[in-house]
Amino acid sequence: IKTRCLLGLTATPIHDTLTAAYGQGVVSYSTVVHWVDRISSVRESLDDDPRNG
């Protein structure tokens, strides 16, 4: 799922791919949406955050 997110795919095509590969009911659409949201919100930058001092 992380790789697909980095490629810019949304939850719908990711869920469709998982369903095609592993069969119906392997994971719910809402679970994929949750994972995509979490992966998208993870900090990817290695730059330091601004700070005082």
C-alpha positions in Angstrom: 0.0 0.0 0.0 2.8 2.4 0.8 4.4 1.9 -2.6 1.1 2.6 -4.3 0.6 5.8 -2.2 4.0 7.0 -3.2 3.0 6.5 -6.8 0.0 8.7 -6.3 -2.7 6.1 -6.3 -5.8 6.6 -4.1 -7.6 4.1 -2.0 -10.0 2.9 -4.7 -7.4 1.6 -7.2 -5.3 0.2 -4.3 -8.4 -1.7 -3.0 -9.2 -2.9 -6.5 -5.7 -4.2 -6.9 -5.7 -6.0 -3.6 -9.1 -7.5 -4.4 -8.0 -8.7 -7.8 -4.8 -10.2 -6.4 -6.1 -11.8 -3.2 -9.9 -12.2 -3.7 -13.0 -10.4 -2.5 -13.2 -9.7 1.2 -9.4 -9.8 1.9 -9.5 -6.3 3.2 -12.4 -3.8 3.4 -12.4 -0.5 1.5 -12.6 1.5 4.7 -9.5 -0.3 6.0 -7.5 0.7 2.9 -8.7 4.3 3.2 -7.5 4.3 6.8 -4.1 2.9 5.8 -3.8 5.4 2.9 -4.6 8.3 5.3 -2.0 7.1 7.8 0.7 6.5 5.2 0.0 9.9 3.6 0.3 11.7 7.0 3.7 10.2 7.9 6.6 12.6 7.8 8.9 11.7 4.8 11.2 14.6 4.9 14.7 14.3 6.5 15.1 18.0 6.9 15.2 19.5 10.4 12.1 21.3 11.7 12.5 25.0 12.4 13.4 25.7 16.0 14.2 28.6 18.3 17.8 29.2 19.3 
